[in-house]
Amino acid sequence: MIHYHAIVTGRVQGVGFRYFVQGEAVKRGMKGWVRNTDEGHVELKVEGEQQEVVDFLKTVRKGSPFSKVTDMQMKPLPEFAHYQDFRIKG
């Protein structure tokens, strides 16, 4: 199991990007959350099996049909939060 934090920049607000991220996470059995930031980015934390998380993050980096990801900063987190599901935070 691994735990990652990511900040996604680009055209990622107002285009359904959080719902895209949540859908991909649920489809892959990931746990965590996603939210918009005040700076116009999208922030997420995700936990899951290593290969599943890697594949998920690659998909997020590609973006949805309506978004345009220009950058994605990712870092592994040393501790687990033991999320119950993957949700969109307000």
N, CA, C and O atoms as CSV, one atom per row, in Angstrom:
chain,resi,resn,atom,element,x,y,z
A,1,MET,N,N,0.836,-1.188,0.000
A,1,MET,CA,C,0.000,0.000,0.000
A,1,MET,C,C,0.882,1.253,0.000
A,1,MET,O,O,1.929,1.292,0.646
A,2,ILE,N,N,0.435,2.276,-0.739
A,2,ILE,CA,C,1.128,3.560,-0.749
A,2,ILE,C,C,0.115,4.685,-0.592
A,2,ILE,O,O,-1.077,4.505,-0.842
A,3,HIS,N,N,0.605,5.842,-0.175
A,3,HIS,CA,C,-0.231,7.024,0.074
A,3,HIS,C,C,0.443,8.201,-0.620
A,3,HIS,O,O,1.619,8.472,-0.379
A,4,TYR,N,N,-0.294,8.905,-1.482
A,4,TYR,CA,C,0.265,10.026,-2.244
A,4,TYR,C,C,-0.574,11.279,-2.080
A,4,TYR,O,O,-1.784,11.222,-1.862
A,5,HIS,N,N,0.105,12.412,-2.190
A,5,HIS,CA,C,-0.523,13.732,-2.227
A,5,HIS,C,C,-0.164,14.336,-3.573
A,5,HIS,O,O,0.978,14.224,-4.018
A,6,ALA,N,N,-1.134,14.982,-4.231
A,6,ALA,CA,C,-0.857,15.594,-5.537
A,6,ALA,C,C,-1.598,16.915,-5.666
A,6,ALA,O,O,-2.698,17.092,-5.142
A,7,ILE,N,N,-0.958,17.840,-6.382
A,7,ILE,CA,C,-1.565,19.112,-6.773
A,7,ILE,C,C,-1.561,19.139,-8.298
A,7,ILE,O,O,-0.512,19.013,-8.929
A,8,VAL,N,N,-2.740,19.305,-8.877
A,8,VAL,CA,C,-2.893,19.303,-10.329
A,8,VAL,C,C,-3.199,20.732,-10.778
A,8,VAL,O,O,-4.107,21.379,-10.255
A,9,THR,N,N,-2.428,21.212,-11.754
A,9,THR,CA,C,-2.638,22.568,-12.264
A,9,THR,C,C,-3.043,22.521,-13.735
A,9,THR,O,O,-2.811,21.535,-14.434
A,10,GLY,N,N,-3.645,23.600,-14.174
A,10,GLY,CA,C,-4.124,23.706,-15.549
A,10,GLY,C,C,-5.589,24.094,-15.539
A,10,GLY,O,O,-6.074,24.713,-14.592
A,11,ARG,N,N,-6.288,23.725,-16.601
A,11,ARG,CA,C,-7.734,23.971,-16.654
A,11,ARG,C,C,-8.408,22.770,-15.987
A,11,ARG,O,O,-8.826,21.820,-16.649
A,12,VAL,N,N,-8.499,22.840,-14.656
A,12,VAL,CA,C,-9.006,21.708,-13.888
A,12,VAL,C,C,-10.166,22.079,-12.961
A,12,VAL,O,O,-10.658,21.235,-12.213
A,13,GLN,N,N,-10.598,23.336,-13.010
A,13,GLN,CA,C,-11.772,23.733,-12.238
A,13,GLN,C,C,-12.863,24.180,-13.197
A,13,GLN,O,O,-12.594,24.829,-14.208
A,14,GLY,N,N,-14.098,23.823,-12.865
A,14,GLY,CA,C,-15.231,24.202,-13.708
A,14,GLY,C,C,-15.423,23.315,-14.920
A,14,GLY,O,O,-16.191,23.650,-15.822
A,15,VAL,N,N,-14.721,22.168,-14.952
A,15,VAL,CA,C,-14.814,21.267,-16.110
A,15,VAL,C,C,-15.127,19.827,-15.689
A,15,VAL,O,O,-14.972,18.899,-16.483
A,16,GLY,N,N,-15.569,19.644,-14.440
A,16,GLY,CA,C,-15.906,18.307,-13.960
A,16,GLY,C,C,-14.711,17.451,-13.611
A,16,GLY,O,O,-14.822,16.227,-13.540
A,17,PHE,N,N,-13.566,18.082,-13.392
A,17,PHE,CA,C,-12.335,17.321,-13.160
A,17,PHE,C,C,-12.387,16.521,-11.859
A,17,PHE,O,O,-11.923,15.381,-11.824
A,18,ARG,N,N,-12.941,17.094,-10.790
A,18,ARG,CA,C,-13.020,16.356,-9.520
A,18,ARG,C,C,-13.875,15.103,-9.676
A,18,ARG,O,O,-13.558,14.063,-9.098
A,19,TYR,N,N,-14.949,15.191,-10.445
A,19,TYR,CA,C,-15.815,14.029,-10.661
A,19,TYR,C,C,-15.098,12.974,-11.498
A,19,TYR,O,O,-15.265,11.775,-11.277
A,20,PHE,N,N,-14.301,13.429,-12.460
A,20,PHE,CA,C,-13.478,12.523,-13.249
A,20,PHE,C,C,-12.496,11.784,-12.339
A,20,PHE,O,O,-12.357,10.565,-12.434
A,21,VAL,N,N,-11.813,12.524,-11.457
A,21,VAL,CA,C,-10.836,11.924,-10.537
A,21,VAL,C,C,-11.535,10.926,-9.616
A,21,VAL,O,O,-11.048,9.813,-9.414
A,22,GLN,N,N,-12.676,11.328,-9.061
A,22,GLN,CA,C,-13.403,10.431,-8.170
A,22,GLN,C,C,-13.836,9.156,-8.901
A,22,GLN,O,O,-13.711,8.058,-8.359
A,23,GLY,N,N,-14.336,9.297,-10.106
A,23,GLY,CA,C,-14.763,8.140,-10.891
A,23,GLY,C,C,-13.628,7.176,-11.163
A,23,GLY,O,O,-13.796,5.963,-11.036
A,24,GLU,N,N,-12.464,7.709,-11.539
A,24,GLU,CA,C,-11.296,6.867,-11.783
A,24,GLU,C,C,-10.838,6.170,-10.504
A,24,GLU,O,O,-10.448,5.003,-10.531
A,25,ALA,N,N,-10.888,6.888,-9.391
A,25,ALA,CA,C,-10.463,6.318,-8.109
A,25,ALA,C,C,-11.386,5.179,-7.688
A,25,ALA,O,O,-10.919,4.115,-7.283
A,26,VAL,N,N,-12.684,5.403,-7.783
A,26,VAL,CA,C,-13.654,4.391,-7.381
A,26,VAL,C,C,-13.527,3.161,-8.280
A,26,VAL,O,O,-13.577,2.027,-7.802
A,27,LYS,N,N,-13.365,3.393,-9.571
A,27,LYS,CA,C,-13.226,2.294,-10.533
A,27,LYS,C,C,-12.032,1.404,-10.182
A,27,LYS,O,O,-12.067,0.196,-10.414
A,28,ARG,N,N,-10.977,2.004,-9.622
A,28,ARG,CA,C,-9.741,1.277,-9.304
A,28,ARG,C,C,-9.644,0.850,-7.838
A,28,ARG,O,O,-8.655,0.241,-7.430
A,29,GLY,N,N,-10.665,1.167,-7.053
A,29,GLY,CA,C,-10.646,0.776,-5.658
A,29,GLY,C,C,-9.764,1.639,-4.764
A,29,GLY,O,O,-9.334,1.196,-3.699
A,30,MET,N,N,-9.491,2.876,-5.196
A,30,MET,CA,C,-8.657,3.784,-4.409
A,30,MET,C,C,-9.464,4.406,-3.275
A,30,MET,O,O,-10.690,4.495,-3.343
A,31,LYS,N,N,-8.763,4.830,-2.243
A,31,LYS,CA,C,-9.376,5.541,-1.118
A,31,LYS,C,C,-8.696,6.897,-0.994
A,31,LYS,O,O,-7.500,7.017,-1.260
A,32,GLY,N,N,-9.456,7.929,-0.587
A,32,GLY,CA,C,-8.866,9.250,-0.405
A,32,GLY,C,C,-9.871,10.347,-0.664
A,32,GLY,O,O,-11.063,10.190,-0.397
A,33,TRP,N,N,-9.384,11.466,-1.188
A,33,TRP,CA,C,-10.258,12.607,-1.466
A,33,TRP,C,C,-9.660,13.508,-2.536
A,33,TRP,O,O,-8.476,13.418,-2.863
A,34,VAL,N,N,-10.519,14.386,-3.076
A,34,VAL,CA,C,-10.110,15.378,-4.068
A,34,VAL,C,C,-10.880,16.663,-3.774
A,34,VAL,O,O,-12.034,16.616,-3.349
A,35,ARG,N,N,-10.238,17.816,-4.003
A,35,ARG,CA,C,-10.912,19.095,-3.786
A,35,ARG,C,C,-10.273,20.175,-4.638
A,35,ARG,O,O,-9.129,20.044,-5.074
A,36,ASN,N,N,-11.029,21.253,-4.875
A,36,ASN,CA,C,-10.497,22.445,-5.520
A,36,ASN,C,C,-9.714,23.247,-4.483
A,36,ASN,O,O,-10.032,23.218,-3.294
A,37,THR,N,N,-8.693,23.960,-4.942
A,37,THR,CA,C,-7.965,24.864,-4.059
A,37,THR,C,C,-8.357,26.295,-4.395
A,37,THR,O,O,-8.892,26.568,-5.469
A,38,ASP,N,N,-8.085,27.202,-3.472
A,38,ASP,CA,C,-8.372,28.620,-3.705
A,38,ASP,C,C,-7.510,29.196,-4.826
A,38,ASP,O,O,-7.859,30.225,-5.405
A,39,GLU,N,N,-6.393,28.546,-5.137
A,39,GLU,CA,C,-5.475,29.018,-6.179
A,39,GLU,C,C,-5.890,28.580,-7.585
A,39,GLU,O,O,-5.229,28.930,-8.563
A,40,GLY,N,N,-6.987,27.810,-7.690
A,40,GLY,CA,C,-7.449,27.360,-9.003
A,40,GLY,C,C,-6.910,26.001,-9.413
A,40,GLY,O,O,-7.054,25.605,-10.569
A,41,HIS,N,N,-6.297,25.286,-8.492
A,41,HIS,CA,C,-5.765,23.950,-8.756
A,41,HIS,C,C,-6.715,22.911,-8.181
A,41,HIS,O,O,-7.751,23.244,-7.606
A,42,VAL,N,N,-6.346,21.654,-8.346
A,42,VAL,CA,C,-7.053,20.552,-7.707
A,42,VAL,C,C,-6.036,19.792,-6.862
A,42,VAL,O,O,-4.934,19.484,-7.316
A,43,GLU,N,N,-6.421,19.501,-5.643
A,43,GLU,CA,C,-5.568,18.779,-4.702
A,43,GLU,C,C,-6.210,17.431,-4.415
A,43,GLU,O,O,-7.434,17.323,-4.336
A,44,LEU,N,N,-5.377,16.397,-4.257
A,44,LEU,CA,C,-5.903,15.085,-3.920
A,44,LEU,C,C,-4.934,14.307,-3.057
A,44,LEU,O,O,-3.724,14.533,-3.086
A,45,LYS,N,N,-5.487,13.392,-2.295
A,45,LYS,CA,C,-4.709,12.399,-1.556
A,45,LYS,C,C,-5.328,11.055,-1.886
A,45,LYS,O,O,-6.549,10.915,-1.953
A,46,VAL,N,N,-4.466,10.069,-2.092
A,46,VAL,CA,C,-4.941,8.752,-2.506
A,46,VAL,C,C,-4.108,7.661,-1.838
A,46,VAL,O,O,-2.891,7.786,-1.696
A,47,GLU,N,N,-4.788,6.591,-1.432
A,47,GLU,CA,C,-4.139,5.404,-0.871
A,47,GLU,C,C,-4.601,4.184,-1.658
A,47,GLU,O,O,-5.745,4.112,-2.106
A,48,GLY,N,N,-3.700,3.236,-1.815
A,48,GLY,CA,C,-4.065,2.003,-2.486
A,48,GLY,C,C,-2.847,1.159,-2.766
A,48,GLY,O,O,-1.738,1.474,-2.336
A,49,GLU,N,N,-3.068,0.085,-3.492
A,49,GLU,CA,C,-1.965,-0.784,-3.896
A,49,GLU,C,C,-1.053,-0.011,-4.846
A,49,GLU,O,O,-1.522,0.806,-5.638
A,50,GLN,N,N,0.236,-0.269,-4.763
A,50,GLN,CA,C,1.224,0.532,-5.474
A,50,GLN,C,C,0.927,0.680,-6.960
A,50,GLN,O,O,0.856,1.803,-7.458
A,51,GLN,N,N,0.753,-0.422,-7.679
A,51,GLN,CA,C,0.557,-0.324,-9.131
A,51,GLN,C,C,-0.747,0.375,-9.470
A,51,GLN,O,O,-0.806,1.131,-10.439
A,52,GLU,N,N,-1.794,0.138,-8.690
A,52,GLU,CA,C,-3.077,0.797,-8.926
A,52,GLU,C,C,-2.954,2.311,-8.746
A,52,GLU,O,O,-3.495,3.076,-9.544
A,53,VAL,N,N,-2.242,2.745,-7.699
A,53,VAL,CA,C,-2.060,4.179,-7.463
A,53,VAL,C,C,-1.233,4.800,-8.583
A,53,VAL,O,O,-1.560,5.885,-9.062
A,54,VAL,N,N,-0.172,4.127,-9.002
A,54,VAL,CA,C,0.667,4.631,-10.092
A,54,VAL,C,C,-0.166,4.795,-11.361
A,54,VAL,O,O,-0.086,5.828,-12.026
A,55,ASP,N,N,-0.963,3.788,-11.698
A,55,ASP,CA,C,-1.810,3.857,-12.898
A,55,ASP,C,C,-2.860,4.965,-12.764
A,55,ASP,O,O,-3.130,5.690,-13.722
A,56,PHE,N,N,-3.444,5.088,-11.583
A,56,PHE,CA,C,-4.431,6.132,-11.319
A,56,PHE,C,C,-3.821,7.517,-11.516
A,56,PHE,O,O,-4.416,8.368,-12.177
A,57,LEU,N,N,-2.640,7.746,-10.948
A,57,LEU,CA,C,-1.995,9.053,-11.070
A,57,LEU,C,C,-1.621,9.373,-12.518
A,57,LEU,O,O,-1.671,10.532,-12.928
A,58,LYS,N,N,-1.250,8.364,-13.285
A,58,LYS,CA,C,-0.972,8.575,-14.712
A,58,LYS,C,C,-2.235,9.021,-15.445
A,58,LYS,O,O,-2.184,9.907,-16.298
A,59,THR,N,N,-3.364,8.407,-15.110
A,59,THR,CA,C,-4.639,8.774,-15.727
A,59,THR,C,C,-5.048,10.187,-15.339
A,59,THR,O,O,-5.513,10.956,-16.181
A,60,VAL,N,N,-4.876,10.532,-14.060
A,60,VAL,CA,C,-5.195,11.891,-13.600
A,60,VAL,C,C,-4.330,12.898,-14.346
A,60,VAL,O,O,-4.822,13.950,-14.755
A,61,ARG,N,N,-3.051,12.593,-14.528
A,61,ARG,CA,C,-2.129,13.507,-15.216
A,61,ARG,C,C,-2.561,13.736,-16.675
A,61,ARG,O,O,-2.396,14.833,-17.209
A,62,LYS,N,N,-3.106,12.706,-17.306
A,62,LYS,CA,C,-3.597,12.865,-18.688
A,62,LYS,C,C,-4.823,13.763,-18.724
A,62,LYS,O,O,-5.026,14.508,-19.683
A,63,GLY,N,N,-5.646,13.692,-17.669
A,63,GLY,CA,C,-6.827,14.541,-17.581
A,63,GLY,C,C,-8.043,13.956,-18.262
A,63,GLY,O,O,-7.986,12.910,-18.908
A,64,SER,N,N,-9.140,14.662,-18.096
A,64,SER,CA,C,-10.412,14.271,-18.705
A,64,SER,C,C,-10.543,14.962,-20.062
A,64,SER,O,O,-9.731,15.824,-20.397
A,65,PRO,N,N,-11.557,14.592,-20.842
A,65,PRO,CA,C,-11.730,15.231,-22.149
A,65,PRO,C,C,-11.931,16.747,-22.085
A,65,PRO,O,O,-11.612,17.449,-23.044
A,66,PHE,N,N,-12.455,17.260,-20.970
A,66,PHE,CA,C,-12.757,18.685,-20.867
A,66,PHE,C,C,-11.700,19.480,-20.110
A,66,PHE,O,O,-11.786,20.705,-20.026
A,67,SER,N,N,-10.715,18.799,-19.565
A,67,SER,CA,C,-9.676,19.483,-18.790
A,67,SER,C,C,-8.386,19.584,-19.592
A,67,SER,O,O,-8.242,18.980,-20.655
A,68,LYS,N,N,-7.456,20.361,-19.059
A,68,LYS,CA,C,-6.113,20.436,-19.643
A,68,LYS,C,C,-5.131,20.541,-18.488
A,68,LYS,O,O,-4.943,21.614,-17.913
A,69,VAL,N,N,-4.506,19.416,-18.154
A,69,VAL,CA,C,-3.524,19.377,-17.076
A,69,VAL,C,C,-2.203,19.888,-17.616
A,69,VAL,O,O,-1.683,19.366,-18.602
A,70,THR,N,N,-1.655,20.922,-16.961
A,70,THR,CA,C,-0.357,21.459,-17.388
A,70,THR,C,C,0.775,20.998,-16.484
A,70,THR,O,O,1.933,20.981,-16.901
A,71,ASP,N,N,0.451,20.624,-15.246
A,71,ASP,CA,C,1.478,20.138,-14.324
A,71,ASP,C,C,0.808,19.349,-13.215
A,71,ASP,O,O,-0.366,19.555,-12.905
A,72,MET,N,N,1.572,18.445,-12.623
A,72,MET,CA,C,1.076,17.682,-11.487
A,72,MET,C,C,2.245,17.400,-10.569
A,72,MET,O,O,3.166,16.666,-10.925
A,73,GLN,N,N,2.203,17.987,-9.386
A,73,GLN,CA,C,3.238,17.766,-8.376
A,73,GLN,C,C,2.755,16.641,-7.458
A,73,GLN,O,O,1.667,16.714,-6.887
A,74,MET,N,N,3.581,15.600,-7.328
A,74,MET,CA,C,3.207,14.445,-6.516
A,74,MET,C,C,4.280,14.163,-5.487
A,74,MET,O,O,5.470,14.349,-5.742
A,75,LYS,N,N,3.848,13.714,-4.325
A,75,LYS,CA,C,4.829,13.275,-3.331
A,75,LYS,C,C,4.233,12.152,-2.500
A,75,LYS,O,O,3.059,12.196,-2.134
A,76,PRO,N,N,5.047,11.147,-2.204
A,76,PRO,CA,C,4.582,10.056,-1.339
A,76,PRO,C,C,4.472,10.558,0.097
A,76,PRO,O,O,5.248,11.413,0.527
A,77,LEU,N,N,3.520,10.030,0.818
A,77,LEU,CA,C,3.339,10.378,2.219
A,77,LEU,C,C,3.741,9.174,3.076
A,77,LEU,O,O,3.427,8.034,2.735
A,78,PRO,N,N,4.435,9.430,4.185
A,78,PRO,CA,C,4.980,8.330,4.986
A,78,PRO,C,C,3.954,7.572,5.819
A,78,PRO,O,O,4.176,6.411,6.162
A,79,GLU,N,N,2.837,8.210,6.148
A,79,GLU,CA,C,1.849,7.561,6.997
A,79,GLU,C,C,0.539,7.397,6.251
A,79,GLU,O,O,0.261,8.128,5.300
A,80,PHE,N,N,-0.261,6.440,6.682
A,80,PHE,CA,C,-1.550,6.178,6.055
A,80,PHE,C,C,-2.670,6.839,6.842
A,80,PHE,O,O,-2.611,6.937,8.068
A,81,ALA,N,N,-3.685,7.289,6.125
A,81,ALA,CA,C,-4.839,7.922,6.753
A,81,ALA,C,C,-5.999,6.935,6.910
A,81,ALA,O,O,-6.952,7.209,7.640
A,82,HIS,N,N,-5.921,5.798,6.232
A,82,HIS,CA,C,-6.954,4.760,6.294
A,82,HIS,C,C,-8.339,5.324,5.935
A,82,HIS,O,O,-9.309,5.158,6.675
A,83,TYR,N,N,-8.397,5.993,4.778
A,83,TYR,CA,C,-9.657,6.526,4.276
A,83,TYR,C,C,-10.648,5.385,4.085
A,83,TYR,O,O,-10.250,4.250,3.826
A,84,GLN,N,N,-11.931,5.682,4.213
A,84,GLN,CA,C,-12.984,4.673,4.052
A,84,GLN,C,C,-13.461,4.564,2.610
A,84,GLN,O,O,-13.962,3.518,2.198
A,85,ASP,N,N,-13.306,5.642,1.841
A,85,ASP,CA,C,-13.787,5.679,0.465
A,85,ASP,C,C,-13.025,6.784,-0.264
A,85,ASP,O,O,-12.047,7.315,0.261
A,86,PHE,N,N,-13.472,7.128,-1.467
A,86,PHE,CA,C,-12.874,8.238,-2.189
A,86,PHE,C,C,-13.966,9.265,-2.412
A,86,PHE,O,O,-14.963,8.991,-3.080
A,87,ARG,N,N,-13.772,10.456,-1.846
A,87,ARG,CA,C,-14.837,11.450,-1.911
A,87,ARG,C,C,-14.353,12.809,-2.402
A,87,ARG,O,O,-13.162,13.120,-2.381
A,88,ILE,N,N,-15.304,13.588,-2.835
A,88,ILE,CA,C,-15.043,14.978,-3.207
A,88,ILE,C,C,-15.266,15.814,-1.964
A,88,ILE,O,O,-16.328,15.759,-1.344
A,89,LYS,N,N,-14.250,16.590,-1.604
A,89,LYS,CA,C,-14.379,17.495,-0.463
A,89,LYS,C,C,-14.849,18.854,-0.961
A,89,LYS,O,O,-14.489,19.287,-2.055
A,90,GLY,N,N,-15.666,19.525,-0.134
A,90,GLY,CA,C,-16.184,20.847,-0.470
A,90,GLY,C,C,-15.134,21.828,-0.684
A,90,GLY,O,O,-15.423,22.988,-0.975
